[in-house]
């Protein structure tokens, strides 16, 4: 949910901006980062939480299982794009 949406605080570090086509963008807030001065980057668990929120917003269902592979560190303050694609759907769940 975007900041300002019902039930979401303006300073929500997990706020996502929906840009269309299953793509969401998040700015890596200081509370979501670790590291040393000059080299702060996103916690892996923060990335998973952002991915879970993007999946839920796109599919309308919370993820039941989630795995993520990070190919590089995302620096604090950078904008991270998350793309969600529904590749299969059934009676009780979907694969995104």
WOSULTA-V859254 format. One record per helix or strand of 3 or more residues. SS is the DSSP state (H for helix, E for strand). FROM is the first residue (numbers start at 1). LEN is the number of residues. If there is no record, write none. Layout:
BEGIN
SS&FROM&LEN / SS&FROM&LEN
END
This chain:
BEGIN
E&17&4 / E&23&5 / H&30&3 / E&33&4 / E&39&4 / H&44&16 / E&79&5
END
